[in-house]
Amino acid sequence: MTSSAVDPAALELELVRRRVFLALFIALAVALHTFEVLLPNPLPWFRIGLANILALTALFLYGQRALWIVSLTRILVGSLLLGNLFSPAFLLSLSGGLSATLLMSVAYRFCRPRIGPVGVSVLGALGHAGGQLLIAWLLIVRHPSIWMMLPFFLLFSLISGMVNGLAADYLLDALFKHPAFARLRSMGEKEAI
């Protein structure tokens, strides 16, 4: 056995730990999504999107598939727990989540060496705002004046995207020190992230 070979038992333990972390990310994302509804909002639809911190972390640790799993599970299970599955609030959440996840996936895939968690988060937040306003205009408020809210949505999205991206970046730094992800850091930034 060479010194660069990895012990199969250690590798299996690492994979199990990574699966457990992904399940934890999903559970925490659902909890944060549900908890955030209880927080006071300055205006309808304005949410910080704390659950996106976990979706971003999953993206940079596991890849695009994990991002989609965390995001869609959070929206579906969170809406089920809140009792608004298939309601207008669910449609707004789903449309925002789908557009945000799509933008984050594209940015991660094509701009990864040049963009980090903060940039991906900002793009996701902007996509979320755009997706929600589009569905609100198509299904709820069929009036062109709804687009007057777009600048406020974009400004709030920029700020919340930066905050969530920074939080995800700090969480990633902490997780790379955990045995489940330490080998990712040693592979190098390009392969790990």
Secondary structure, 3 states (H helix, E strand, C coil): CCCCCCCHHHHHHHHHHHHHHHHHHHHHHHHHHHHHHHCCCCCCCCCCCCHHHHHHHHHHHHCHHHHHHHHHHHHHHHHHHHCCCCCHHHHHHHHHHHHHHHHHHHHHHHHHHHCCHHHHHHHHHHHHHHHHHHHHHHHHCCCHHHHHHHHHHHHHHHHHHHHHHHHHHHHHHHHCCCCCCHHHHHHCHHHHC
